[in-house]
Amino acid sequence: MRTLTRVVTAAAAVVAYAALMLAITAGQDLRASVGFGDAPERYAAYLAALDRRDLAAVREIDAWFDEHRSDESTVRASFSLATGSAEDGDFDLARRFVDDVPRRLTEDQDALDAETARTWELAWPWLVAAALLVVAAGVLLHRRRAANAEVVALVNRFVPKRPAWRRPVFTVVSGAGYVVMVAGFLSVVAATRAQHIPWGVRGLMVVGGFAGLAVAFFVLRYSRPRSARSAAQAVSSDFREPVLYLRGFEDDRTAAVVDDLPGALSSGLLPIHSREEQLVGALGAFGPVVAVGRPQERLPHLGAARFYLPGDDWQDGVLALMDLAQLIVIRLGEGEGLWWEVEQARANQPPAKLVLLVPGGHDVDRLDALLPAPTGLQGGTAGKWTAAVVVFDDDWRPRVREVGPFPGEKNRYGSPVFYVARAIQAALTETGLHRRALGVRSNRAMLAVFGKVALMVPALFLVVHLWRLVWP
């Protein structure tokens, strides 16, 4: 259903865009045809102005015919010659230049009417197809949202109310920031690789590109948290059961780190996505990722969509989400609340649901005490964000995957999340739950930036055409 919904929605968007462009063209032709209907009256007024030797009126009507002419008409040439003669004072010659205009006005009107009919005949099938696809996409989206109605109802209880305008406005601001970022990136790349560009111009392109990247950084830093989806919005837009991501609140600081990418600055690429955003990109292969937010935080951390539980009764909300989630991902830490969540998942959930992320240097003795067999972990590399991934077989025996880079393998991707995602994929495959390319999906946010910017180009083109149609 998810794939079908995406295919139908994409087809609806493409066909609707084509239909709208054709409708705009047909509308422009219709406007030209209707506007040209005043041509006989304008012609009569032109003759009267010649009789009165009113040069100002002659010029005004000549300008009207210049604006409302047919592309293949010779009427415009006749009026141009007549107006030139009138400006020279020869009004009799001017009248002779426009004597045969009535016949050609009729021909022009017929040509405009035929062109309008042709363009509308071409546009109508696309408009009908677009309408049918939009309706089909709407039905599929409604069914997709209804599939998670219970989860949405539960999460909605814990999502604070926000102004309705905030997310749309800051989504637009973020989109503008992404456009500036990509433009800066392309400017730097073009300046460093295009040998035929003069050095002075290349220098300006590099300076302008890095300036654009700096502006984009501050715009996105301000706007992206304000345009983040809530947990209810994330779950309602996806028919799949959610992934519940649990961690100690103290982990938010390290999860918010934006890792440098190899050669990022030299290539003009601006890293902007945090570790948690990248992890959520990988876990999104299973379903929408939701997490409990820190109480009283002013803005949500970027990554998993946040909901906020009451401080005195948070356990019931976590237990309910555990039951409804298809996957429970817990990053181990020191807090007692976090270990209560681990114990509840161990006691009340199927083993295949639970995925544990073990930070480097973390003491696993407490975890081993909960399991029928020890994990065999010795704490891993101290300071490493995630050293190992632990999943479980049917009798709760742990299966451990250490996180790379592996011996002999260079860290080509910079961010440690790529290797965390690969370890999650390998560990879950052993338990029978397989998803492809989790490592690649960890970079989905950055790839989506370029995709969104690419989609904005036809969108801006469409806006310009609509503007010209409404305000010519």
C-alpha positions in Angstrom: 0.0 0.0 0.0 2.9 2.4 0.8 4.5 1.8 -2.6 1.2 2.1 -4.4 0.4 5.4 -2.6 3.8 6.8 -3.5 3.5 5.8 -7.1 -0.1 7.2 -7.5 0.8 10.4 -5.6 3.9 10.9 -7.8 1.9 10.3 -11.0 -0.8 12.7 -9.8 1.8 15.4 -9.2 3.4 14.9 -12.6 0.1 14.8 -14.5 -1.4 17.6 -12.5 1.7 19.8 -13.3 1.4 19.0 -17.0 -2.3 19.6 -17.0 -1.9 22.9 -15.2 0.7 24.1 -17.7 -1.6 23.1 -20.6 -4.5 24.8 -18.9 -2.4 28.0 -18.4 -1.6 28.0 -22.1 -5.2 27.4 -23.1 -6.3 30.2 -20.7 -3.8 32.6 -22.2 -5.2 31.7 -25.7 -8.7 32.2 -24.4 -7.9 35.6 -22.9 -6.3 36.6 -26.2 -9.3 35.5 -28.2 -11.8 37.3 -25.9 -9.7 40.4 -25.7 -9.4 40.6 -29.5 -13.2 40.7 -29.7 -13.0 44.5 -29.2 -10.9 44.9 -32.4 -13.8 46.0 -34.7 -14.8 48.8 -32.3 -11.1 49.8 -31.9 -10.8 49.9 -35.7 -13.8 52.2 -36.0 -12.4 54.4 -33.2 -9.1 54.5 -35.1 -10.8 55.7 -38.3 -12.6 58.4 -36.3 -9.4 59.6 -34.8 -7.8 59.9 -38.2 -10.8 61.9 -39.4 -10.4 64.2 -36.4 -6.6 64.2 -36.9 -6.3 63.3 -33.2 -2.7 62.0 -33.1 -2.8 61.0 -29.4 -5.9 58.8 -29.9 -4.3 57.3 -33.0 -1.2 56.3 -31.0 -3.3 54.9 -28.2 -5.3 52.6 -30.4 -2.2 51.6 -32.3 -0.6 50.5 -29.0 -3.8 48.5 -28.3 -3.5 46.6 -31.5 0.2 46.0 -30.8 -0.7 44.3 -27.5 -3.7 42.3 -28.8 -2.3 41.2 -32.2 -2.4 37.7 -33.6 1.0 36.1 -34.0 0.6 35.4 -37.7 -1.4 38.6 -38.5 -0.4 41.4 -40.9 -2.8 43.8 -39.3 -0.1 45.1 -37.0 2.0 46.2 -40.0 -0.9 48.1 -41.5 -1.6 50.0 -38.3 2.1 50.7 -37.9 2.4 52.2 -41.4 -0.9 54.2 -40.9 0.3 55.6 -37.6 3.6 56.6 -39.1 1.9 58.4 -41.9 -0.4 60.2 -39.5 2.6 61.3 -37.5 4.0 62.7 -40.8 0.7 64.6 -41.3 -0.6 62.5 -44.2 -3.9 61.3 -42.8 -5.3 60.4 -46.2 -2.5 57.9 -46.8 -3.0 56.6 -43.3 -6.6 55.7 -44.1 -5.5 53.9 -47.3 -3.1 51.7 -45.2 -6.0 50.4 -43.1 -8.8 50.1 -45.7 -8.7 46.3 -45.9 -8.3 45.8 -42.1 -11.9 44.6 -41.4 -11.4 41.5 -43.5 -8.1 40.6 -41.8 -9.6 41.3 -38.4 -12.2 38.6 -39.0 -9.4 36.2 -40.2 -7.4 37.0 -37.0 -10.4 36.4 -34.8 -11.1 33.0 -36.5 -7.4 32.0 -36.1 -7.4 32.9 -32.3 -10.7 31.0 -31.8 -9.3 28.0 -33.6 -6.0 28.1 -31.5 -8.0 28.4 -28.3 -10.2 25.4 -29.2 -7.1 23.4 -30.1 -5.3 24.1 -26.8 -8.3 23.3 -24.7 -8.9 20.1 -26.6 -5.4 19.2 -25.7 -5.7 20.3 -22.1 -9.0 18.6 -21.1 -7.8 14.9 -21.2 -4.9 15.9 -18.9 -7.2 17.8 -16.6 -9.5 14.8 -16.3 -6.6 12.4 -15.8 -5.1 14.7 -13.1 -8.4 14.9 -11.3 -8.8 11.2 -11.2 -5.3 10.6 -10.0 -5.6 13.3 -7.3 -8.8 11.7 -6.1 -7.1 8.2 -6.1 -4.1 9.6 -4.2 -6.4 11.3 -1.7 -8.3 8.0 -1.1 -5.0 6.1 -0.6 -3.6 8.8 1.7 -6.8 8.7 3.8 -6.6 4.9 4.1 -2.9 5.2 5.0 -3.7 7.7 7.7 -6.7 5.6 9.0 -4.3 2.6 9.4 -2.6 4.4 12.3 -5.6 6.0 13.8 -5.1 4.4 17.2 -1.5 5.5 17.4 -2.4 9.0 16.3 -5.1 9.3 18.9 -2.7 8.2 21.6 0.1 10.5 20.5 -2.2 13.5 20.0 -2.8 13.4 23.8 0.8 14.3 24.4 1.5 16.7 21.5 1.4 20.4 22.6 -0.6 22.8 20.6 1.3 25.0 18.2 0.2 27.9 16.0 -1.2 26.6 12.8 0.8 29.0 10.8 4.2 28.2 12.3 5.1 25.0 10.4 4.0 26.1 6.9 5.7 29.5 7.3 9.0 28.0 8.5 8.8 25.2 6.0 8.9 27.9 3.3 11.8 29.7 5.0 13.7 26.4 5.2 13.0 25.8 1.6 14.5 29.2 0.8 17.5 28.3 2.9 18.0 25.0 1.1 17.9 26.9 -2.3 20.6 29.3 -1.1 22.7 26.4 0.2 22.5 24.4 -3.0 23.2 27.6 -5.0 26.2 28.3 -2.9 27.4 24.7 -3.2 27.0 24.7 -7.0 28.8 28.1 -7.2 31.8 26.8 -5.3 31.9 23.6 -7.3 31.7 25.4 -10.6 34.4 27.9 -9.6 36.8 25.1 -8.6 36.2 22.9 -11.6 35.5 25.1 -14.6 38.9 26.0 -16.0 37.6 28.3 -18.7 36.1 30.8 -16.2 38.4 33.9 -15.6 40.2 33.9 -12.2 38.5 37.1 -11.1 35.1 35.6 -11.8 36.0 32.4 -10.1 37.1 34.3 -7.0 33.8 36.1 -6.9 31.9 32.8 -7.3 33.9 31.2 -4.5 33.3 34.1 -2.1 29.7 34.4 -3.1 29.2 30.6 -2.7 30.7 30.5 0.8 28.7 33.6 1.8 25.6 31.8 0.6 26.5 28.7 2.6 26.9 30.9 5.7 23.6 32.6 5.2 21.9 29.2 4.6 23.5 27.8 7.8 22.0 30.5 10.0 18.6 30.5 8.2 18.3 26.7 8.5 19.5 26.7 12.1 16.7 29.0 13.0 13.9 27.7 10.8 14.3 23.9 10.7 13.4 23.2 14.4 10.3 25.4 13.9 9.2 23.5 10.8 9.7 20.0 12.4 6.7 17.7 12.3 5.1 16.6 15.6 4.8 12.9 16.4 1.1 13.0 15.5 1.8 14.5 12.1 4.6 12.0 11.4 2.4 9.0 12.4 -0.7 10.2 10.6 1.2 10.6 7.3 2.3 6.9 7.3 0.3 3.8 7.4 3.1 1.7 8.9 3.4 1.1 12.6 5.8 3.5 14.3 9.4 3.0 15.5 9.7 4.1 19.1 13.1 5.6 19.9 14.0 5.8 23.6 17.1 7.3 25.1 18.2 9.2 28.1 17.6 13.0 27.7 21.3 13.5 28.4 22.0 11.8 25.1 20.3 14.6 23.1 23.5 16.7 23.2 25.7 14.1 21.5 22.9 13.1 19.2 22.6 16.7 18.0 26.2 16.7 16.8 26.7 17.4 13.1 29.7 15.4 12.0 32.0 16.8 9.3 32.0 15.0 6.0 35.3 14.2 4.3 36.1 17.0 1.9 32.9 18.8 2.8 34.2 22.3 3.0 36.6 22.0 0.0 33.6 20.9 -2.1 31.3 23.6 -0.8 29.0 21.0 0.9 27.5 22.2 4.2 26.8 19.4 6.7 23.6 20.4 8.5 22.0 17.1 9.6 22.6 15.8 13.1 23.4 12.2 14.1 19.8 11.6 15.2 18.4 12.9 11.9 20.6 10.5 10.0 19.7 7.6 12.3 16.0 8.5 11.9 16.6 8.5 8.1 17.8 4.9 8.4 15.1 3.7 10.8 12.5 5.3 8.5 12.9 2.2 6.4 10.7 0.5 9.0 8.2 3.2 9.8 7.8 6.8 11.2 10.1 7.3 14.1 8.8 8.9 17.3 10.5 9.8 20.6 9.6 11.3 24.0 10.8 14.9 24.1 12.5 16.5 27.1 9.9 18.2 29.2 9.6 22.0 28.9 12.1 22.1 25.9 11.4 25.3 23.9 11.9 23.6 20.5 12.1 20.0 19.6 15.4 18.4 18.7 15.6 17.5 15.0 15.4 13.8 14.3 12.6 11.6 15.7 9.3 13.4 15.9 8.6 14.4 19.5 5.7 14.0 21.8 5.7 15.1 25.5 4.6 12.9 28.4 3.5 14.3 31.8 6.3 14.2 34.3 4.3 12.4 37.0 2.7 9.8 34.7 5.0 9.1 31.8 5.2 5.3 32.2 1.7 4.6 31.0 2.4 6.5 27.8 5.6 4.7 27.1 4.0 1.3 27.7 1.1 2.1 25.4 3.5 3.2 22.6 5.6 0.1 23.1 2.5 -2.1 22.5 1.7 -0.2 19.3 5.2 0.1 17.9 6.6 -2.4 15.4 10.2 -1.7 16.6 11.6 -0.3 19.9 15.1 1.2 19.6 16.7 2.0 23.0 20.1 3.8 23.4 21.5 2.6 26.6 22.5 5.2 29.3 22.6 5.7 33.0 19.2 7.0 34.0 16.8 4.9 36.1 13.9 5.8 33.8 15.8 4.5 30.8 16.5 1.2 32.6 12.9 0.9 33.6 12.1 1.1 29.8 14.6 -1.6 29.1 13.2 -3.9 31.8 9.6 -3.3 30.6 10.5 -4.1 27.0 12.3 -7.2 28.2 9.4 -8.3 30.3 6.4 -7.4 28.1 7.4 -7.2 24.4 8.5 -9.8 21.8 12.3 -10.2 21.5 12.2 -9.3 17.8 10.9 -5.8 18.6 13.8 -4.7 20.7 17.0 -3.1 19.3 19.7 -1.8 21.8 22.3 0.7 20.8 25.3 0.5 23.1 27.5 3.6 23.4 31.3 3.2 23.5 32.7 2.6 27.0 29.2 1.7 28.4 29.1 -0.8 31.3 26.9 -3.7 30.1 26.8 -5.6 33.4 23.3 -4.4 34.2 22.1 -5.5 30.8 23.8 -8.9 31.0 22.0 -9.4 34.4 18.6 -9.1 32.5 19.4 -11.7 29.8 19.7 -15.5 29.8 23.2 -15.1 28.2 25.8 -12.3 28.4 26.3 -10.1 25.4 30.1 -10.5 25.6 30.7 -6.8 25.2 33.6 -5.2 27.0 32.4 -1.6 26.6 33.9 -1.0 23.1 35.9 2.1 22.2 35.5 4.7 24.9 33.8 7.9 23.6 32.4 6.3 20.5 28.8 7.4 20.0 27.6 3.8 19.3 30.0 0.9 19.7 27.6 -2.0 19.2 24.0 -3.0 18.2 22.3 -5.8 20.2 19.2 -7.6 19.0 17.6 -10.8 20.3 16.5 -14.2 19.1 13.2 -15.9 20.2 14.6 -16.9 23.6 16.1 -13.5 24.4 19.7 -14.6 23.6 21.6 -11.5 22.4 23.0 -11.2 18.9 25.7 -8.5 18.9 27.0 -6.5 15.9 29.9 -4.2 16.5 29.8 -0.8 14.7 32.5 -0.1 12.1 34.6 1.2 10.4 35.8 -2.3 10.3 39.4 -3.4 10.1 41.0 -2.4 6.8 38.0 -0.2 5.9 38.4 3.6 5.6 35.8 5.9 7.1 34.8 7.3 3.7 31.5 8.7 5.0 32.6 10.8 7.9 29.4 10.4 10.0 29.4 7.4 12.4 25.7 6.9 11.7 26.4 5.2 8.4 28.1 2.4 10.2 25.5 2.3 13.0 22.8 1.9 10.3 24.8 -0.9 8.6 25.2 -2.7 11.9 21.4 -2.4 12.6 20.7 -3.8 9.2 23.1 -6.8 9.7 21.8 -7.5 13.2 18.1 -7.4 12.2 18.7 -9.6 9.1 19.9 -12.3 11.4 16.6 -12.2 13.2 14.6 -12.4 9.9 13.7 -8.7 9.7 15.4 -7.4 6.5 15.5 -3.9 5.1 17.8 -2.8 2.3 20.4 0.0 2.3 20.0 1.3 5.8 23.5 2.9 5.5 22.5 4.8 2.4 19.2 5.8 4.0 21.2 7.5 6.7 22.1 10.1 4.1 18.5 10.5 3.0 18.0 13.9 4.6 20.8 15.4 2.5 19.6 13.7 -0.7 16.1 15.0 0.0 17.5 18.5 0.1 18.7 18.3 -3.5 15.4 16.6 -4.5 13.3 19.4 -2.9 15.4 22.1 -4.6 15.0 20.3 -7.9 11.2 20.2 -7.4 11.1 24.0 -6.6 12.4 24.8 -10.1 9.2 23.8 -11.9 7.1 25.1 -9.0 8.7 28.6 -9.4 8.2 28.3 -13.1 4.5 27.5 -12.5 4.1 30.4 -10.1 5.6 32.8 -12.7 3.2 31.5 -15.4 0.2 31.9 -13.0 1.3 35.4 -12.2 1.6 36.3 -15.9 -1.9 34.9 -16.5 -3.6 36.7 -13.7 -1.6 40.0 -13.9 -0.4 40.2 -17.6 
